[in-house]
Amino acid sequence: MARLKLGAIADDRPIKLTVELPAAVHRDLIAYAEALGHETGQPTIEPAKLIAPMLARFIAGDRAFAKLRSVRKPALPPAHAASATPSSEPG
């Protein structure tokens, strides 16, 4: 049997988010939760708990997104930008 892409689900502090899923996706989440529980030897978890690790894995595996993140540099806030430029006034 092929290994699933997700491992055991870590218990992490959640952020509440409401989404609507097609019924077929919900059925697949239920089946995946059952398969994951069987593979890891843990009890079957709520299908909703699979969504965050699946999204995280999807985002981590997106090479184009990773490239965009590495190229993008955070801008300095205006207060920091002013203090970062050398002053022409004697100090």
Backbone as a printed PyTorch tensor [residue, N CA C, xyz], in Angstrom:
tensor([[[  0.8410,  -1.1740,   0.0000],
         [  0.0000,   0.0000,   0.0000],
         [  0.8880,   1.2400,   0.0000]],

        [[  0.5750,   2.2210,  -0.8230],
         [  1.3380,   3.4650,  -0.8900],
         [  1.1160,   4.2880,   0.3720]],

        [[  2.1620,   4.9980,   0.7640],
         [  2.0570,   5.8310,   1.9630],
         [  1.2960,   7.1140,   1.6410]],

        [[  0.5310,   7.5940,   2.6020],
         [ -0.1920,   8.8420,   2.4410],
         [  0.7800,  10.0100,   2.5540]],

        [[  0.4390,  11.1340,   1.9560],
         [  1.3090,  12.3000,   1.9850],
         [  1.3280,  12.9670,   3.3490]],

        [[  0.2760,  12.8080,   4.1330],
         [  0.2300,  13.3930,   5.4660],
         [  0.6580,  12.3680,   6.4910]],

        [[  1.2990,  12.8580,   7.5290],
         [  1.6390,  12.0050,   8.6610],
         [  0.6430,  12.2780,   9.7810]],

        [[  1.0360,  11.9290,  10.9960],
         [  0.1700,  12.1790,  12.1450],
         [ -0.1080,  13.6770,  12.2550]],

        [[ -1.3100,  14.0290,  12.6560],
         [ -1.7260,  15.4190,  12.7490],
         [ -1.3470,  15.9710,  14.1240]],

        [[ -0.5620,  17.0390,  14.1400],
         [ -0.1590,  17.6680,  15.3970],
         [ -1.3190,  18.4900,  15.9470]],

        [[ -1.4400,  18.5030,  17.2630],
         [ -2.4550,  19.3130,  17.9110],
         [ -1.8920,  20.7190,  18.0460]],

        [[ -2.4250,  21.6650,  17.2970],
         [ -1.9160,  23.0180,  17.2590],
         [ -3.0470,  23.9870,  17.5810]],

        [[ -2.6910,  25.1810,  18.0450],
         [ -3.7030,  26.1830,  18.3590],
         [ -4.3480,  26.6640,  17.0610]],

        [[ -5.6430,  26.4380,  16.8890],
         [ -6.2960,  26.7390,  15.6150],
         [ -6.7620,  28.1840,  15.4870]],

        [[ -6.9360,  28.6040,  14.2620],
         [ -7.5790,  29.8590,  13.9050],
         [ -8.8940,  29.4700,  13.2410]],

        [[ -9.9810,  30.0670,  13.6610],
         [-11.3040,  29.7060,  13.1530],
         [-11.4840,  30.2300,  11.7320]],

        [[-11.9270,  29.3540,  10.8480],
         [-12.1740,  29.6960,   9.4590],
         [-13.3590,  28.8730,   8.9860]],

        [[-14.3040,  29.5100,   8.3460],
         [-15.4790,  28.8060,   7.8480],
         [-15.3760,  28.6930,   6.3320]],

        [[-15.5090,  27.4690,   5.8200],
         [-15.4680,  27.2380,   4.3800],
         [-16.6160,  26.3250,   3.9830]],

        [[-16.9960,  26.3900,   2.7420],
         [-17.9790,  25.4720,   2.1740],
         [-17.2560,  24.5560,   1.2070]],

        [[-17.4880,  23.2610,   1.3610],
         [-16.8560,  22.2720,   0.4940],
         [-17.9160,  21.5160,  -0.2920]],

        [[-17.5790,  21.1010,  -1.4930],
         [-18.4840,  20.2120,  -2.2070],
         [-18.6190,  18.8920,  -1.4350]],

        [[-19.7650,  18.2590,  -1.5470],
         [-20.0200,  17.0000,  -0.8280],
         [-18.9700,  15.9410,  -1.1780]],

        [[-18.5450,  15.9030,  -2.4280],
         [-17.5500,  14.9020,  -2.8430],
         [-16.2210,  15.1180,  -2.1180]],

        [[-15.8310,  16.3700,  -1.9190],
         [-14.5880,  16.6540,  -1.2010],
         [-14.7370,  16.2340,   0.2530]],

        [[-15.8950,  16.4740,   0.8440],
         [-16.1320,  16.0620,   2.2330],
         [-16.0630,  14.5430,   2.3660]],

        [[-16.6560,  13.8370,   1.4210],
         [-16.5770,  12.3660,   1.4490],
         [-15.1290,  11.9020,   1.3390]],

        [[-14.3530,  12.5670,   0.4880],
         [-12.9400,  12.2140,   0.3530],
         [-12.1700,  12.5000,   1.6420]],

        [[-12.4970,  13.5970,   2.3180],
         [-11.8420,  13.8950,   3.5930],
         [-12.1540,  12.8230,   4.6330]],

        [[-13.3960,  12.3630,   4.6550],
         [-13.7850,  11.2950,   5.5850],
         [-12.9820,  10.0340,   5.2870]],

        [[-12.9070,   9.6650,   4.0240],
         [-12.1640,   8.4630,   3.6330],
         [-10.6770,   8.6180,   3.9420]],

        [[-10.1310,   9.8090,   3.7060],
         [ -8.7130,  10.0490,   3.9790],
         [ -8.4460,   9.9570,   5.4790]],

        [[ -9.3260,  10.5210,   6.2880],
         [ -9.1650,  10.4660,   7.7460],
         [ -9.1610,   9.0220,   8.2280]],

        [[-10.0360,   8.2100,   7.6640],
         [-10.0710,   6.7910,   8.0380],
         [ -8.7850,   6.0820,   7.6220]],

        [[ -8.3140,   6.3520,   6.4070],
         [ -7.0810,   5.7250,   5.9180],
         [ -5.8830,   6.1830,   6.7420]],

        [[ -5.8400,   7.4590,   7.0910],
         [ -4.7390,   7.9890,   7.8890],
         [ -4.7330,   7.3700,   9.2830]],

        [[ -5.8960,   7.2440,   9.8820],
         [ -5.9810,   6.6040,  11.1920],
         [ -5.4990,   5.1670,  11.1430]],

        [[ -5.8830,   4.4570,  10.1040],
         [ -5.4540,   3.0640,   9.9380],
         [ -3.9380,   2.9850,   9.7440]],

        [[ -3.3920,   3.8840,   8.9060],
         [ -1.9550,   3.8480,   8.6010],
         [ -1.0970,   4.2410,   9.8020]],

        [[ -1.5600,   5.2090,  10.5950],
         [ -0.7560,   5.6930,  11.7180],
         [ -1.0580,   4.9530,  13.0150]],

        [[ -2.1010,   4.1310,  13.0320],
         [ -2.4720,   3.4160,  14.2420],
         [ -3.1700,   4.2970,  15.2630]],

        [[ -3.6020,   5.4630,  14.8320],
         [ -4.3240,   6.3810,  15.7000],
         [ -5.8140,   6.2900,  15.4030]],

        [[ -6.6410,   6.7740,  16.3350],
         [ -8.0720,   6.7960,  16.0400],
         [ -8.3610,   7.7390,  14.8670]],

        [[ -9.4530,   7.5010,  14.1850],
         [ -9.8470,   8.3660,  13.0740],
         [-10.1370,   9.7550,  13.6130]],

        [[ -9.5250,  10.7730,  12.9840],
         [ -9.7380,  12.1430,  13.4300],
         [-10.8630,  12.7840,  12.6400]],

        [[-11.3000,  13.9360,  13.0970],
         [-12.3310,  14.6770,  12.3730],
         [-11.7770,  15.0780,  11.0070]],

        [[-12.5520,  14.9210,   9.9650],
         [-12.0750,  15.3110,   8.6320],
         [-11.6450,  16.7750,   8.5610]],

        [[-12.2900,  17.6460,   9.3090],
         [-11.9370,  19.0700,   9.2780],
         [-10.4980,  19.3060,   9.7200]],

        [[ -9.9640,  18.4500,  10.5720],
         [ -8.5900,  18.6090,  11.0470],
         [ -7.5620,  18.2730,   9.9710]],

        [[ -7.9910,  17.6830,   8.8870],
         [ -7.0830,  17.3760,   7.7820],
         [ -6.8290,  18.5830,   6.8880]],

        [[ -7.7590,  19.5210,   6.8780],
         [ -7.6990,  20.6150,   5.9080],
         [ -6.4470,  21.4670,   6.0870]],

        [[ -6.1290,  21.8780,   7.3030],
         [ -4.9630,  22.7420,   7.5150],
         [ -3.6590,  22.0540,   7.1150]],

        [[ -3.3940,  20.8080,   7.5590],
         [ -2.1340,  20.1950,   7.1210],
         [ -2.0920,  19.9240,   5.6220]],

        [[ -3.2410,  19.6460,   5.0210],
         [ -3.2570,  19.4400,   3.5660],
         [ -2.9310,  20.7430,   2.8440]],

        [[ -3.5170,  21.8390,   3.2870],
         [ -3.2200,  23.1290,   2.6750],
         [ -1.7630,  23.5160,   2.8940]],

        [[ -1.2580,  23.2840,   4.1000],
         [  0.1400,  23.6080,   4.3840],
         [  1.0790,  22.8120,   3.4870]],

        [[  0.7770,  21.5310,   3.3000],
         [  1.6230,  20.6960,   2.4370],
         [  1.5260,  21.1450,   0.9800]],

        [[  0.3270,  21.5040,   0.5560],
         [  0.1410,  22.0000,  -0.8090],
         [  0.9510,  23.2750,  -1.0250]],

        [[  0.8680,  24.2150,  -0.0810],
         [  1.5850,  25.4720,  -0.2130],
         [  3.0930,  25.2390,  -0.1690]],

        [[  3.5500,  24.3720,   0.7300],
         [  4.9790,  24.0860,   0.8440],
         [  5.5290,  23.4400,  -0.4240]],

        [[  4.6980,  22.6970,  -1.1330],
         [  5.1410,  22.0120,  -2.3390],
         [  5.0130,  22.8300,  -3.6060]],

        [[  4.4540,  24.0310,  -3.5070],
         [  4.2620,  24.8840,  -4.6810],
         [  5.5480,  25.6690,  -4.9320]],

        [[  6.3400,  25.2320,  -5.8920],
         [  7.6440,  25.8410,  -6.1540],
         [  7.5270,  27.2880,  -6.6130]],

        [[  6.5210,  27.5820,  -7.4200],
         [  6.3590,  28.9610,  -7.8950],
         [  6.0600,  29.8880,  -6.7260]],

        [[  5.2280,  29.4370,  -5.7880],
         [  4.9130,  30.2510,  -4.6170],
         [  6.1530,  30.4280,  -3.7410]],

        [[  6.9280,  29.3850,  -3.5470],
         [  8.1500,  29.4750,  -2.7460],
         [  9.1230,  30.4740,  -3.3690]],

        [[  9.2060,  30.4560,  -4.6840],
         [ 10.0930,  31.3910,  -5.3730],
         [  9.6160,  32.8240,  -5.1730]],

        [[  8.3190,  33.0460,  -5.2800],
         [  7.7720,  34.3810,  -5.0500],
         [  8.0500,  34.8530,  -3.6290]],

        [[  7.9080,  33.9620,  -2.6660],
         [  8.1480,  34.3330,  -1.2670],
         [  9.6080,  34.6820,  -1.0280]],

        [[ 10.5210,  33.9540,  -1.6640],
         [ 11.9440,  34.2200,  -1.4400],
         [ 12.3970,  35.5000,  -2.1310]],

        [[ 11.7630,  35.8540,  -3.2330],
         [ 12.1300,  37.0640,  -3.9700],
         [ 11.5510,  38.2990,  -3.2920]],

        [[ 10.3500,  38.1770,  -2.7860],
         [  9.6650,  39.3040,  -2.1560],
         [ 10.3500,  39.6380,  -0.8350]],

        [[ 10.7080,  40.8860,  -0.6710],
         [ 11.3350,  41.3370,   0.5630],
         [ 10.3730,  42.2760,   1.2600]],

        [[ 10.1930,  42.1150,   2.5700],
         [  9.2520,  42.9950,   3.2620],
         [  9.7380,  44.4410,   3.2440]],

        [[  8.8220,  45.3560,   3.0080],
         [  9.1550,  46.7730,   3.0110],
         [  9.2610,  47.2730,   4.4460]],

        [[ 10.1560,  48.2190,   4.6590],
         [ 10.2860,  48.8110,   5.9800],
         [  9.1170,  49.7590,   6.2260]],

        [[  8.5710,  49.7760,   7.4310],
         [  7.5370,  50.7610,   7.7330],
         [  8.1360,  52.1680,   7.6510]],

        [[  7.3270,  53.2060,   7.3950],
         [  7.8630,  54.5620,   7.2310],
         [  8.7460,  55.0190,   8.3920]],

        [[  8.4110,  54.7030,   9.6340],
         [  9.2240,  55.1250,  10.7810],
         [ 10.6110,  54.5130,  10.7200]],

        [[ 10.6960,  53.2530,  10.3240],
         [ 11.9920,  52.5890,  10.2250],
         [ 12.7710,  53.0650,   9.0080]],

        [[ 12.0800,  53.3670,   7.9350],
         [ 12.7420,  53.8070,   6.7210],
         [ 13.4520,  55.1330,   6.9550]],

        [[ 12.8290,  56.0330,   7.7010],
         [ 13.4300,  57.3360,   7.9600],
         [ 14.6870,  57.1940,   8.8220]],

        [[ 14.6530,  56.3120,   9.8090],
         [ 15.8120,  56.1470,  10.6850],
         [ 16.9200,  55.3400,  10.0180]],

        [[ 16.6100,  54.6380,   8.9590],
         [ 17.6010,  53.8080,   8.2900],
         [ 18.4440,  54.6170,   7.3170]],

        [[ 17.9630,  55.8250,   6.8970],
         [ 18.7240,  56.6230,   5.9570],
         [ 19.6860,  57.5200,   6.7130]],

        [[ 20.9110,  57.6780,   6.2110],
         [ 21.8830,  58.5100,   6.9130],
         [ 21.4430,  59.9660,   6.8940]],

        [[ 21.7070,  60.6420,   7.9650],
         [ 21.3350,  62.0400,   8.0960],
         [ 22.4870,  62.9280,   7.6260]],

        [[ 22.1760,  64.0490,   6.9720],
         [ 23.2170,  64.9790,   6.5390],
         [ 23.5030,  66.0150,   7.6180]],

        [[ 22.6970,  66.0060,   8.6780],
         [ 22.9100,  66.9620,   9.7550],
         [ 24.0010,  66.4290,  10.6970]],

        [[ 24.8270,  67.3030,  11.2060],
         [ 25.8420,  66.8540,  12.1710],
         [ 25.1720,  66.3460,  13.4290]],

        [[ 25.7760,  65.3580,  14.0160],
         [ 25.1090,  64.6440,  15.0470],
         [ 25.3650,  64.9080,  16.4060]]])
